Amino acid sequence: MALDYKSSLSRYRRYLQSVHSQPLWAASMWVVLSLILLIILMVLALRPTLVTISTLLGQIQQQKEISQKLEDKTLSVTTALKTLDSVKEKLPLLDEALPDDANWEDLVSEVESIATGGGIVIKSITVDKIPKALVVQTDPAKQPTEKPLMPEGVIGVKFELKGSGTYEQIRNTVSAIEKMSRLVIFKEVIISLNKEGGLELTITAEVGYLPKINSQV
């Protein structure tokens, strides 16, 4: 037992002598240990600050995105206002092209005046039943087979003009009706010969109107 004690003590003494004989190694070890401890302390101390900085950077990025979206909206509104200002004088023409009521009496009167003024002998002017609102069919089986003439949201009023005249009169009348202040879309323009050899004209068309309830949707 005494021999083991002396042997351990001897090894310890040799270790101390070795450390004392290599002061650079000992100093390096303490420096490394000190640096490791310092790094750990710095990480622990700076962690809340780093988390706060990361959060702030995220908020700054979010604010930049919001700011960019606001700038884009502002630019869109500014462009829309400039466009509106440039066409402000033409807005009454839009109201004439798409009134908020069918005004079928005025329609018949205007078509009659154009045809008569163009030299057409009018036989009849008929107006179909006027729809009061757009009907949207959800059942595919009840969907209309014909493609609507009017743009989406605009209600069409169908009318038909029958008359007779020369080719020049018919051409001028069709052109004049097409240039009416109301939005007019032709479905058919039929020119045929009658028994006397004259030309018969049949115009099937639609004029549009836009009720207020639809214009606000």
RARAZI-V136921 format. One record per pair of residues at least 12 apart in sequence whose C-alpha atoms are under 8 Angstrom apart, sorted by the first residue. I is the first residue (numbers start at 1). J is the second residue. Records with the same first field share a line. If there is no record, write none. Layout:
I->J  J
This chain:
93->181
96->181  182
97->181  182  183  208  209
98->182  183  208  209  210
99->208  209  210  211
100->209  210  211  212
101->209  210  211
102->130  157  208  209
104->127
108->125
111->177
112->125
114->173  176  177
115->173
118->169  170  172  173
119->165  169
120->163  164  165  166  169  170  173
121->163  164  165
122->161  162  163  164
123->161  162  163  164
124->160  161  162  163
125->159  160  161  162
126->159  160  161
127->157  158  159  160
128->157  158  159
129->157  158
130->157  158
131->155  156  157
133->155  211
134->153  154  155
149->185  187  206
150->185  206  208
153->210  214
154->208  209  210
155->208  209  210
156->206  207  208  209
157->206  207  208  209
158->204  205  206  207
159->204  205  206  207
160->202  203  204  205
161->201  202  203  204
162->200  201  202  203
163->200  201  202
164->198  199  200  201
165->198  199  200  201
166->198  199
167->199
170->201
182->207  208
183->207  208
184->205  206  207  208
185->205  206  207
186->203  204  205  206
187->203  204  205  206
188->202  203  204  205
189->201  202  203  204
190->202  203
